[in-house]
């Protein structure tokens, strides 16, 4: 999914969002552990388990992967009035730096495993980026592997 700049949300002009439906099939706690194992194996160290914030935001310092371990939700990608996307357990989203995202609604058992490439730590941005932030985002190193398929994945081909 290619996203253009949307108001104060920069998105990424070159790298598309990668969407893997049904990338993992397992139950709740097992699914979270399986996603963490897959991400770790593909050089995306897992950092957290939670949901997705119910407000629009982006990260200016890291690419991010969201693995849906349990439940389902409707997300908005690209900032206010961006692209709606329904996700369910087993789906994985790879968000390039600058990609706006928020949760519009989720069922109570919605659980996400989040990860970032090595040496990248996500900040939380809710305002237009400065010129320095844009330069930093444009120069952020592309990950060495796809968090789902490793070194032979779509990330390598499209990013």
N, C-alpha and C positions, 0 to 999 in steps of 0.2 A: 504494500500500500504506500503510494507516494503522497506525501503531505507538503503543501506549500506553507509559507509563513501565514499565520492567521492572527491578525491583530498583534497582541503582545507576545504570542507564543511563536518562537522561531521555527520549530520543527527542524528537519534536516533537509537541505536542498538537494543533496546527492544520494544519501542512503535511504532506502525504503524501509518501512516497518516490515518485518518478516512475521508471518502468521502460520503457525503449524497447528492444524486441528488434529485432535486425537493422537498426539505425539506420545502419550503415555497412558496405559490402561492399568490402574491399580486402585485399591480402596483407600480412602482418607489418609490415615497416618502412614500407611505403606506408600501411598502415592507421593506424599511430601518427601519421604526419605528417598524414594526412587528418583524423583526430580533432582534432589540435592546431589545424589550420586551421579546422575547423568551430567549435570552442570559441572560438577567437580572434575569428572573424567574428561570433559571437553574444555578445561581451563577457564571456567567461569565460577569462581568460588562462591558458594551460596552465602548470603549475608543475613537473610531474615525470612520469617514466616508471619504472614498477617493478611490484610486485605489490600485494597487500593483506596487511597484517599478519595473522599467525596467532594473534593474541590480540584479545579484545574491547576496543574503544576507541570513543571518539566525539570530536568536535571541538566546543568551546564558543564558538569565535570565528569560524567560517566555515561556510557552506554548501559542499558539495563535489559535483563531478561525477566519476564514474569511467567512462571509456570503455574497453571491452575491445578491445584492438588485436589480440591473438593468444591462442590457446589457449582453455581452458575451466576453470571452477572451480565449486565449491560454496561459497557465502558464507552467513553467518548475519547477518541484519539484525535490529536491535532489542535486542541484548544476549544473554546466555546464555539458551538455550531460547527464542530469538526465532523468526523466520521464515527457513527455509532457502530459498535461491534458487540455481538453476543459471544460470550465465552463460556465454556463448560469444562468440567474436570477432564484433564488430559490435554488441554490446549496449551500452547506456549507462544508468547509474543516476544519478539526481539525488537526493542526500541532504540533507535540511534539517539545519541546525545541531542538534546533540544526538543525531543518529541513530547508534545503536550498529552497528558492523560488524566482521566478522573473516572471514578465509578459513578454511574447514574443510579443503579440499583443492584442489589445482590441479595441472594437468599442468606439466611442466618449462618449456614455452615460453609460459606464461601471462604476458601483458604488459598493463598498464593505463596509460592516460594520465589523470593527475589534474589538475583545475583548480578554481579558486575565483573567485567574482565579484571585480571590481576592489576594491582596498583591503581585502580580507579575507585573513588569513593564518591557517592552521589551527594550532591547538595539538593536543596529544595527551593525552587524559584517560582514566584507567582507574579512577577513583573517582567516587563520587556527587558531583554538583555542589553547591557552596555556594549559599546564597540569592543572593549577588551574581552568581554565574555564571548561575543560572537567570534572573535579571532581565536580564542581558546577552544571553542567548540569545533571550529573548522580545522584546527590543528590537532585535535585529539586523535590519538593512534587508533586505528581500526583493530579490532580483536584479531588474534591469530587463528581462532577457530570458531565455528558455529556452535552455540551451546547445546543444540540438539543432535547434529550429525557430525560434529568434529571438523576436521580439516578439509573434508570433501563436501561441505554443505553449501546451501544457498548464500550464506553470508560471504563466503569466499568468492562466489560468482558475482554477487550484486553490490557488494561494498568494496 
